[in-house]
Amino acid sequence: MNNSVRYTTYKWTIWGLLALSFVVVFFHRYSTGVVAEDFARDLGLSPERQGAQLGNLAAMYFWAYALMQIPAGVMADYIGPRKTTAYGMLLAGIGSTILGYAVNIQMAYIGRLLVGIGVSGVFISILKIQAVWFKKEEFPSISGWTSLIGNIGGVLATYPFALLVGFIGWQMSFKAMGVVSVLLFVLTLLLVKDSPQDVGLKGPNDQEIMARPQGSVVHGVLKVLLNKHTWPNFIILFCLMGTIVSFSGLWGIPYLTQVYNIGRETASLYVLVLTVGVMVGSLIVGYLAKYVGSVKKIILSGSIIFTTIWGYKIFLAGGKPSLTILPVLYFLMGVSAVSFILSFTNVKNVNNPGLSGTATSIANVGGFLGAALLNNLIGVVLDIQGQSLNVAGTDAVASFQFAFAIYFVMGLIAIVATILQSE
């Protein structure tokens, strides 16, 4: 086998294996929406505080993910994506198994927290692999493909997961995901290589990208943090990614079941349409940016469309658009929101190439910090409004309308941040 064939085989095998781990990341990110009412019933949640408790449970993943992003980026840069991903998947497998055995909310918190810590380094590791194994000009498009593959996990966490839960129960479902995670831990250790140099091959980019960064970890982190061009990307991800993850990962299904009085499986299909929109958008945003010649223009267009949809849904449609038009709105919401994926291209380009893992991880904190805060905030607002997830009715419309106005504000902030973004 010549070096060109070896290189191509290694490149796609490594990327593909990490992309499979990313499927697990997305599954856990969105799975709580499907089983929210099961958690409320089986974990003994208080009717008066179940919104806040479910928000906290979902947010455990995002808090852990957000807090671990800088350490994960540092690990990807300094010890390599192979170990970062492998041991993370092992920890995620342990956390998922604990969640499957949970008999109270405290045990569920622990399991969810461990899952969040475990999966926190996967995306950053993939971006590091892309920066090292792929050509620079391939980065935006392959990032889109990464998002597409990851969102298969989001698809699995909607209607298919609802069917699985109905068949074997939510506990066994999470235990099964624990087994999958441990299997990926073994395969990653065996097959992933951090750089072409590890197997005697020459990479396609500058050696600066492939080499471990020089200087201390603290110096590298500070260098990225003090770069003013890093922060618009952080804010874009906080607003766009935070909103889409919060809505589709937790509050979207309870909203549909309570406001429209439909079953969980049917509601999950509507959220599935949103996820399909994200997947379609993931495929096209990189190519659009290359065609237009501007990452900024694509993110700005996506932010405007996304915010307009929320404005229509909340204000013009009174918080309850027709079920006929809802799939169209959700699909367009997903396509437009995923423009945030290009923020990773931008933050990588405006920082030192050797610190690409650290730079993308710091920006990524924004998305998961946004999801964590929004999950909690929406839950608290619903509790204040007196909205119980076990009771449907007209009051539910007003409660969710008031709570989801927060998502509209996030869209407005994303627009401003994109205008301030540097290319």
BAGURO-17771 format. One record per residue (C-alpha): residue number from 1; residue in three letters; x, y, z. Coordinates in steps of 0.1 Angstrom, whole numbers. Layout:
N
+-----+---------+-------+-------+-------+
| num | residuo |     u |     v |     w |
+-----+---------+-------+-------+-------+
| NUM |     Ala |     X |     Y |     Z |
...
+-----+---------+-------+-------+-------+
***
This chain:
423
+-----+---------+-------+-------+-------+
| num | residuo |     u |     v |     w |
+-----+---------+-------+-------+-------+
|   1 |     Met |     0 |     0 |     0 |
|   2 |     Asn |    15 |    33 |   -11 |
|   3 |     Asn |    17 |    63 |    13 |
|   4 |     Ser |   -12 |    82 |    -4 |
|   5 |     Val |   -36 |    52 |     1 |
|   6 |     Arg |   -23 |    47 |    36 |
|   7 |     Tyr |   -28 |    84 |    44 |
|   8 |     Thr |   -64 |    84 |    30 |
|   9 |     Thr |   -73 |    52 |    49 |
|  10 |     Tyr |   -59 |    65 |    82 |
|  11 |     Lys |   -75 |    99 |    78 |
|  12 |     Trp |  -111 |    87 |    72 |
|  13 |     Thr |  -109 |    58 |    97 |
|  14 |     Ile |   -98 |    82 |   124 |
|  15 |     Trp |  -123 |   109 |   115 |
|  16 |     Gly |  -151 |    83 |   111 |
|  17 |     Leu |  -144 |    67 |   145 |
|  18 |     Leu |  -144 |   101 |   163 |
|  19 |     Ala |  -176 |   110 |   144 |
|  20 |     Leu |  -193 |    79 |   158 |
|  21 |     Ser |  -183 |    91 |   193 |
|  22 |     Phe |  -199 |   124 |   184 |
|  23 |     Val |  -232 |   106 |   177 |
|  24 |     Val |  -231 |    95 |   213 |
|  25 |     Val |  -225 |   131 |   223 |
|  26 |     Phe |  -256 |   143 |   205 |
|  27 |     Phe |  -277 |   114 |   218 |
|  28 |     His |  -271 |   124 |   254 |
|  29 |     Arg |  -275 |   161 |   246 |
|  30 |     Tyr |  -310 |   156 |   233 |
|  31 |     Ser |  -323 |   125 |   251 |
|  32 |     Thr |  -338 |   142 |   282 |
|  33 |     Gly |  -366 |   158 |   262 |
|  34 |     Val |  -381 |   124 |   253 |
|  35 |     Val |  -380 |   111 |   289 |
|  36 |     Ala |  -388 |   143 |   307 |
|  37 |     Glu |  -422 |   130 |   319 |
|  38 |     Asp |  -407 |    96 |   328 |
|  39 |     Phe |  -381 |   114 |   349 |
|  40 |     Ala |  -408 |   135 |   366 |
|  41 |     Arg |  -428 |   103 |   374 |
|  42 |     Asp |  -401 |    78 |   383 |
|  43 |     Leu |  -376 |   100 |   401 |
|  44 |     Gly |  -402 |   115 |   424 |
|  45 |     Leu |  -400 |   151 |   413 |
|  46 |     Ser |  -420 |   177 |   431 |
|  47 |     Pro |  -450 |   191 |   410 |
|  48 |     Glu |  -442 |   226 |   422 |
|  49 |     Arg |  -405 |   224 |   412 |
|  50 |     Gln |  -404 |   198 |   384 |
|  51 |     Gly |  -396 |   224 |   358 |
|  52 |     Ala |  -366 |   236 |   377 |
|  53 |     Gln |  -355 |   201 |   386 |
|  54 |     Leu |  -358 |   188 |   350 |
|  55 |     Gly |  -339 |   220 |   339 |
|  56 |     Asn |  -312 |   212 |   364 |
|  57 |     Leu |  -310 |   176 |   353 |
|  58 |     Ala |  -306 |   185 |   316 |
|  59 |     Ala |  -283 |   213 |   325 |
|  60 |     Met |  -259 |   190 |   345 |
|  61 |     Tyr |  -246 |   178 |   311 |
|  62 |     Phe |  -242 |   213 |   298 |
|  63 |     Trp |  -226 |   227 |   329 |
|  64 |     Ala |  -201 |   199 |   329 |
|  65 |     Tyr |  -195 |   202 |   292 |
|  66 |     Ala |  -190 |   240 |   294 |
|  67 |     Leu |  -167 |   238 |   324 |
|  68 |     Met |  -146 |   211 |   307 |
|  69 |     Gln |  -142 |   228 |   274 |
|  70 |     Ile |  -110 |   247 |   282 |
|  71 |     Pro |   -94 |   216 |   299 |
|  72 |     Ala |  -106 |   195 |   270 |
|  73 |     Gly |   -90 |   219 |   245 |
|  74 |     Val |   -58 |   220 |   264 |
|  75 |     Met |   -58 |   181 |   265 |
|  76 |     Ala |   -64 |   179 |   228 |
|  77 |     Asp |   -35 |   203 |   221 |
|  78 |     Tyr |   -10 |   189 |   247 |
|  79 |     Ile |   -18 |   152 |   251 |
|  80 |     Gly |   -37 |   146 |   219 |
|  81 |     Pro |   -72 |   139 |   207 |
|  82 |     Arg |   -68 |   101 |   210 |
|  83 |     Lys |   -65 |    99 |   248 |
|  84 |     Thr |   -89 |   128 |   253 |
|  85 |     Thr |  -117 |   110 |   234 |
|  86 |     Ala |  -110 |    75 |   245 |
|  87 |     Tyr |  -110 |    81 |   283 |
|  88 |     Gly |  -139 |   105 |   279 |
|  89 |     Met |  -160 |    79 |   263 |
|  90 |     Leu |  -152 |    55 |   291 |
|  91 |     Leu |  -164 |    81 |   317 |
|  92 |     Ala |  -195 |    87 |   296 |
|  93 |     Gly |  -202 |    50 |   296 |
|  94 |     Ile |  -200 |    49 |   334 |
|  95 |     Gly |  -222 |    80 |   337 |
|  96 |     Ser |  -249 |    66 |   313 |
|  97 |     Thr |  -250 |    33 |   333 |
|  98 |     Ile |  -254 |    52 |   366 |
|  99 |     Leu |  -283 |    72 |   350 |
| 100 |     Gly |  -298 |    39 |   339 |
| 101 |     Tyr |  -298 |    27 |   375 |
| 102 |     Ala |  -311 |    60 |   390 |
| 103 |     Val |  -339 |    58 |   415 |
| 104 |     Asn |  -339 |    94 |   426 |
| 105 |     Ile |  -330 |   128 |   411 |
| 106 |     Gln |  -297 |   130 |   430 |
| 107 |     Met |  -284 |    98 |   414 |
| 108 |     Ala |  -296 |   110 |   380 |
| 109 |     Tyr |  -277 |   142 |   386 |
| 110 |     Ile |  -245 |   123 |   392 |
| 111 |     Gly |  -249 |   101 |   361 |
| 112 |     Arg |  -257 |   131 |   339 |
| 113 |     Leu |  -228 |   150 |   352 |
| 114 |     Leu |  -203 |   122 |   345 |
| 115 |     Val |  -217 |   119 |   310 |
| 116 |     Gly |  -212 |   156 |   304 |
| 117 |     Ile |  -176 |   155 |   316 |
| 118 |     Gly |  -169 |   124 |   295 |
| 119 |     Val |  -182 |   136 |   262 |
| 120 |     Ser |  -169 |   172 |   266 |
| 121 |     Gly |  -137 |   166 |   247 |
| 122 |     Val |  -150 |   147 |   217 |
| 123 |     Phe |  -159 |   177 |   194 |
| 124 |     Ile |  -127 |   195 |   202 |
| 125 |     Ser |  -107 |   164 |   195 |
| 126 |     Ile |  -125 |   160 |   161 |
| 127 |     Leu |  -117 |   197 |   152 |
| 128 |     Lys |   -81 |   190 |   162 |
| 129 |     Ile |   -80 |   159 |   140 |
| 130 |     Gln |   -95 |   179 |   111 |
| 131 |     Ala |   -68 |   207 |   116 |
| 132 |     Val |   -40 |   181 |   115 |
| 133 |     Trp |   -52 |   154 |    90 |
| 134 |     Phe |   -72 |   176 |    65 |
| 135 |     Lys |   -62 |   205 |    43 |
| 136 |     Lys |   -70 |   240 |    56 |
| 137 |     Glu |   -95 |   246 |    28 |
| 138 |     Glu |  -113 |   214 |    37 |
| 139 |     Phe |  -120 |   225 |    73 |
| 140 |     Pro |  -154 |   244 |    68 |
| 141 |     Ser |  -169 |   216 |    47 |
| 142 |     Ile |  -156 |   187 |    69 |
| 143 |     Ser |  -169 |   206 |   100 |
| 144 |     Gly |  -203 |   206 |    83 |
| 145 |     Trp |  -201 |   168 |    77 |
| 146 |     Thr |  -190 |   164 |   114 |
| 147 |     Ser |  -221 |   182 |   125 |
| 148 |     Leu |  -242 |   162 |   101 |
| 149 |     Ile |  -229 |   129 |   115 |
| 150 |     Gly |  -232 |   141 |   151 |
| 151 |     Asn |  -268 |   151 |   146 |
| 152 |     Ile |  -277 |   115 |   137 |
| 153 |     Gly |  -274 |   111 |   175 |
| 154 |     Gly |  -299 |   139 |   178 |
| 155 |     Val |  -322 |   120 |   154 |
| 156 |     Leu |  -318 |    88 |   174 |
| 157 |     Ala |  -327 |   107 |   206 |
| 158 |     Thr |  -361 |   117 |   192 |
| 159 |     Tyr |  -386 |    93 |   177 |
| 160 |     Pro |  -363 |    62 |   177 |
| 161 |     Phe |  -355 |    68 |   213 |
| 162 |     Ala |  -391 |    73 |   222 |
| 163 |     Leu |  -399 |    39 |   206 |
| 164 |     Leu |  -370 |    22 |   224 |
| 165 |     Val |  -381 |    37 |   257 |
| 166 |     Gly |  -416 |    24 |   251 |
| 167 |     Phe |  -402 |   -11 |   243 |
| 168 |     Ile |  -375 |   -16 |   270 |
| 169 |     Gly |  -379 |    14 |   293 |
| 170 |     Trp |  -357 |    44 |   299 |
| 171 |     Gln |  -334 |    27 |   324 |
| 172 |     Met |  -324 |    -1 |   300 |
| 173 |     Ser |  -320 |    24 |   272 |
| 174 |     Phe |  -293 |    44 |   291 |
| 175 |     Lys |  -276 |    12 |   302 |
| 176 |     Ala |  -273 |     2 |   265 |
| 177 |     Met |  -257 |    35 |   256 |
| 178 |     Gly |  -232 |    28 |   284 |
| 179 |     Val |  -221 |    -3 |   266 |
| 180 |     Val |  -218 |    15 |   233 |
| 181 |     Ser |  -196 |    41 |   249 |
| 182 |     Val |  -172 |    16 |   264 |
| 183 |     Leu |  -169 |    -1 |   230 |
| 184 |     Leu |  -159 |    32 |   215 |
| 185 |     Phe |  -134 |    37 |   242 |
| 186 |     Val |  -116 |     4 |   232 |
| 187 |     Leu |  -118 |    12 |   194 |
| 188 |     Thr |  -104 |    47 |   199 |
| 189 |     Leu |   -74 |    35 |   219 |
| 190 |     Leu |   -67 |     9 |   192 |
| 191 |     Leu |   -72 |    28 |   160 |
| 192 |     Val |   -69 |    66 |   164 |
| 193 |     Lys |   -36 |    84 |   157 |
| 194 |     Asp |   -31 |   120 |   168 |
| 195 |     Ser |   -11 |   130 |   137 |
| 196 |     Pro |     3 |   116 |   104 |
| 197 |     Gln |    37 |   118 |   120 |
| 198 |     Asp |    27 |    91 |   145 |
| 199 |     Val |    25 |    66 |   116 |
| 200 |     Gly |    55 |    80 |    96 |
| 201 |     Leu |    34 |   101 |    71 |
| 202 |     Lys |    36 |   137 |    61 |
| 203 |     Gly |     6 |   159 |    69 |
| 204 |     Pro |   -10 |   184 |    44 |
| 205 |     Asn |    -5 |   215 |    65 |
| 206 |     Asp |    23 |   235 |    83 |
| 207 |     Gln |    42 |   217 |   109 |
| 208 |     Glu |    31 |   244 |   133 |
| 209 |     Ile |    -4 |   230 |   133 |
| 210 |     Met |     8 |   194 |   138 |
| 211 |     Ala |    33 |   201 |   166 |
| 212 |     Arg |    24 |   204 |   203 |
| 213 |     Pro |    22 |   241 |   212 |
| 214 |     Gln |    52 |   257 |   228 |
| 215 |     Gly |    51 |   274 |   262 |
| 216 |     Ser |    29 |   268 |   292 |
| 217 |     Val |    -7 |   258 |   292 |
| 218 |     Val |   -17 |   290 |   310 |
| 219 |     His |     1 |   311 |   284 |
| 220 |     Gly |   -17 |   294 |   256 |
| 221 |     Val |   -51 |   298 |   272 |
| 222 |     Leu |   -44 |   335 |   280 |
| 223 |     Lys |   -33 |   341 |   245 |
| 224 |     Val |   -67 |   329 |   232 |
| 225 |     Leu |   -87 |   346 |   259 |
| 226 |     Leu |   -70 |   380 |   254 |
| 227 |     Asn |   -77 |   379 |   216 |
| 228 |     Lys |  -107 |   402 |   212 |
| 229 |     His |  -117 |   383 |   180 |
| 230 |     Thr |  -124 |   352 |   200 |
| 231 |     Trp |  -154 |   366 |   218 |
| 232 |     Pro |  -179 |   373 |   190 |
| 233 |     Asn |  -177 |   336 |   183 |
| 234 |     Phe |  -183 |   327 |   219 |
| 235 |     Ile |  -214 |   349 |   220 |
| 236 |     Ile |  -228 |   335 |   187 |
| 237 |     Leu |  -225 |   300 |   200 |
| 238 |     Phe |  -240 |   310 |   234 |
| 239 |     Cys |  -271 |   324 |   217 |
| 240 |     Leu |  -277 |   302 |   186 |
| 241 |     Met |  -263 |   269 |   197 |
| 242 |     Gly |  -276 |   274 |   233 |
| 243 |     Thr |  -311 |   281 |   221 |
| 244 |     Ile |  -313 |   252 |   196 |
| 245 |     Val |  -299 |   227 |   221 |
| 246 |     Ser |  -321 |   240 |   250 |
| 247 |     Phe |  -353 |   238 |   229 |
| 248 |     Ser |  -347 |   205 |   211 |
| 249 |     Gly |  -329 |   189 |   240 |
| 250 |     Leu |  -354 |   196 |   267 |
| 251 |     Trp |  -383 |   220 |   263 |
| 252 |     Gly |  -394 |   213 |   227 |
| 253 |     Ile |  -413 |   181 |   235 |
| 254 |     Pro |  -430 |   192 |   268 |
| 255 |     Tyr |  -440 |   224 |   249 |
| 256 |     Leu |  -457 |   203 |   221 |
| 257 |     Thr |  -473 |   178 |   245 |
| 258 |     Gln |  -487 |   205 |   267 |
| 259 |     Val |  -497 |   232 |   243 |
| 260 |     Tyr |  -510 |   210 |   215 |
| 261 |     Asn |  -521 |   180 |   237 |
| 262 |     Ile |  -503 |   154 |   215 |
| 263 |     Gly |  -485 |   123 |   225 |
| 264 |     Arg |  -448 |   120 |   232 |
| 265 |     Glu |  -440 |   100 |   201 |
| 266 |     Thr |  -458 |   125 |   178 |
| 267 |     Ala |  -441 |   154 |   195 |
| 268 |     Ser |  -407 |   138 |   190 |
| 269 |     Leu |  -414 |   137 |   153 |
| 270 |     Tyr |  -418 |   175 |   152 |
| 271 |     Val |  -385 |   179 |   170 |
| 272 |     Leu |  -370 |   154 |   146 |
| 273 |     Val |  -379 |   177 |   118 |
| 274 |     Leu |  -358 |   204 |   135 |
| 275 |     Thr |  -329 |   181 |   138 |
| 276 |     Val |  -332 |   172 |   101 |
| 277 |     Gly |  -330 |   209 |    94 |
| 278 |     Val |  -298 |   211 |   114 |
| 279 |     Met |  -284 |   182 |    95 |
| 280 |     Val |  -293 |   197 |    61 |
| 281 |     Gly |  -279 |   231 |    72 |
| 282 |     Ser |  -247 |   213 |    83 |
| 283 |     Leu |  -242 |   200 |    48 |
| 284 |     Ile |  -246 |   233 |    31 |
| 285 |     Val |  -232 |   261 |    53 |
| 286 |     Gly |  -196 |   253 |    46 |
| 287 |     Tyr |  -201 |   252 |     9 |
| 288 |     Leu |  -221 |   284 |    10 |
| 289 |     Ala |  -194 |   301 |    30 |
| 290 |     Lys |  -168 |   290 |     4 |
| 291 |     Tyr |  -191 |   301 |   -25 |
| 292 |     Val |  -199 |   335 |   -10 |
| 293 |     Gly |  -163 |   339 |     3 |
| 294 |     Ser |  -175 |   350 |    38 |
| 295 |     Val |  -182 |   330 |    69 |
| 296 |     Lys |  -196 |   362 |    85 |
| 297 |     Lys |  -223 |   367 |    59 |
| 298 |     Ile |  -236 |   332 |    62 |
| 299 |     Ile |  -238 |   334 |   100 |
| 300 |     Leu |  -255 |   368 |    99 |
| 301 |     Ser |  -281 |   355 |    74 |
| 302 |     Gly |  -287 |   324 |    95 |
| 303 |     Ser |  -291 |   346 |   127 |
| 304 |     Ile |  -316 |   369 |   110 |
| 305 |     Ile |  -338 |   340 |    97 |
| 306 |     Phe |  -336 |   322 |   131 |
| 307 |     Thr |  -347 |   353 |   150 |
| 308 |     Thr |  -375 |   361 |   126 |
| 309 |     Ile |  -389 |   326 |   130 |
| 310 |     Trp |  -390 |   329 |   168 |
| 311 |     Gly |  -405 |   364 |   165 |
| 312 |     Tyr |  -433 |   350 |   143 |
| 313 |     Lys |  -439 |   320 |   166 |
| 314 |     Ile |  -440 |   340 |   198 |
| 315 |     Phe |  -456 |   373 |   188 |
| 316 |     Leu |  -475 |   369 |   155 |
| 317 |     Ala |  -488 |   334 |   161 |
| 318 |     Gly |  -495 |   339 |   198 |
| 319 |     Gly |  -472 |   312 |   209 |
| 320 |     Lys |  -492 |   285 |   191 |
| 321 |     Pro |  -486 |   283 |   153 |
| 322 |     Ser |  -507 |   259 |   134 |
| 323 |     Leu |  -495 |   223 |   135 |
| 324 |     Thr |  -496 |   223 |    97 |
| 325 |     Ile |  -469 |   251 |    95 |
| 326 |     Leu |  -449 |   240 |   125 |
| 327 |     Pro |  -427 |   214 |   106 |
| 328 |     Val |  -417 |   241 |    81 |
| 329 |     Leu |  -408 |   265 |   109 |
| 330 |     Tyr |  -388 |   239 |   127 |
| 331 |     Phe |  -369 |   228 |    96 |
| 332 |     Leu |  -360 |   264 |    87 |
| 333 |     Met |  -350 |   270 |   123 |
| 334 |     Gly |  -326 |   241 |   122 |
| 335 |     Val |  -311 |   251 |    88 |
| 336 |     Ser |  -305 |   287 |    99 |
| 337 |     Ala |  -293 |   281 |   134 |
| 338 |     Val |  -266 |   256 |   124 |
| 339 |     Ser |  -248 |   285 |   108 |
| 340 |     Phe |  -231 |   287 |   142 |
| 341 |     Ile |  -209 |   258 |   131 |
| 342 |     Leu |  -189 |   283 |   111 |
| 343 |     Ser |  -179 |   302 |   142 |
| 344 |     Phe |  -154 |   273 |   148 |
| 345 |     Thr |  -138 |   280 |   115 |
| 346 |     Asn |  -136 |   317 |   124 |
| 347 |     Val |  -122 |   313 |   159 |
| 348 |     Lys |   -95 |   289 |   146 |
| 349 |     Asn |   -85 |   313 |   119 |
| 350 |     Val |   -81 |   343 |   142 |
| 351 |     Asn |   -59 |   325 |   167 |
| 352 |     Asn |   -25 |   307 |   166 |
| 353 |     Pro |   -27 |   275 |   145 |
| 354 |     Gly |   -10 |   255 |   172 |
| 355 |     Leu |   -37 |   265 |   197 |
| 356 |     Ser |   -66 |   255 |   175 |
| 357 |     Gly |   -79 |   230 |   201 |
| 358 |     Thr |   -78 |   256 |   229 |
| 359 |     Ala |   -94 |   283 |   207 |
| 360 |     Thr |  -123 |   262 |   195 |
| 361 |     Ser |  -128 |   249 |   231 |
| 362 |     Ile |  -131 |   284 |   245 |
| 363 |     Ala |  -156 |   293 |   219 |
| 364 |     Asn |  -175 |   261 |   225 |
| 365 |     Val |  -179 |   270 |   261 |
| 366 |     Gly |  -204 |   296 |   249 |
| 367 |     Gly |  -227 |   271 |   233 |
| 368 |     Phe |  -230 |   249 |   264 |
| 369 |     Leu |  -230 |   276 |   289 |
| 370 |     Gly |  -259 |   291 |   269 |
| 371 |     Ala |  -277 |   257 |   269 |
| 372 |     Ala |  -272 |   252 |   306 |
| 373 |     Leu |  -284 |   287 |   316 |
| 374 |     Leu |  -313 |   287 |   292 |
| 375 |     Asn |  -325 |   252 |   304 |
| 376 |     Asn |  -325 |   265 |   340 |
| 377 |     Leu |  -340 |   299 |   331 |
| 378 |     Ile |  -369 |   284 |   311 |
| 379 |     Gly |  -376 |   259 |   338 |
| 380 |     Val |  -377 |   287 |   365 |
| 381 |     Val |  -400 |   309 |   343 |
| 382 |     Leu |  -424 |   280 |   338 |
| 383 |     Asp |  -425 |   273 |   375 |
| 384 |     Ile |  -432 |   309 |   382 |
| 385 |     Gln |  -460 |   308 |   356 |
| 386 |     Gly |  -474 |   277 |   375 |
| 387 |     Gln |  -470 |   254 |   344 |
| 388 |     Ser |  -469 |   217 |   354 |
| 389 |     Leu |  -456 |   193 |   327 |
| 390 |     Asn |  -484 |   169 |   337 |
| 391 |     Val |  -512 |   193 |   329 |
| 392 |     Ala |  -521 |   206 |   294 |
| 393 |     Gly |  -544 |   236 |   288 |
| 394 |     Thr |  -547 |   271 |   276 |
| 395 |     Asp |  -525 |   284 |   304 |
| 396 |     Ala |  -497 |   264 |   289 |
| 397 |     Val |  -497 |   285 |   258 |
| 398 |     Ala |  -492 |   318 |   277 |
| 399 |     Ser |  -466 |   301 |   300 |
| 400 |     Phe |  -444 |   288 |   271 |
| 401 |     Gln |  -450 |   320 |   251 |
| 402 |     Phe |  -436 |   341 |   279 |
| 403 |     Ala |  -407 |   317 |   285 |
| 404 |     Phe |  -397 |   313 |   249 |
| 405 |     Ala |  -394 |   351 |   244 |
| 406 |     Ile |  -360 |   345 |   259 |
| 407 |     Tyr |  -350 |   326 |   228 |
| 408 |     Phe |  -360 |   355 |   206 |
| 409 |     Val |  -338 |   378 |   226 |
| 410 |     Met |  -309 |   353 |   221 |
| 411 |     Gly |  -314 |   357 |   184 |
| 412 |     Leu |  -311 |   394 |   185 |
| 413 |     Ile |  -279 |   392 |   205 |
| 414 |     Ala |  -265 |   367 |   180 |
| 415 |     Ile |  -271 |   392 |   152 |
| 416 |     Val |  -252 |   420 |   170 |
| 417 |     Ala |  -223 |   396 |   178 |
| 418 |     Thr |  -220 |   385 |   141 |
| 419 |     Ile |  -218 |   421 |   130 |
| 420 |     Leu |  -189 |   425 |   154 |
| 421 |     Gln |  -172 |   394 |   141 |
| 422 |     Ser |  -138 |   398 |   123 |
| 423 |     Glu |  -130 |   379 |    92 |
+-----+---------+-------+-------+-------+
***
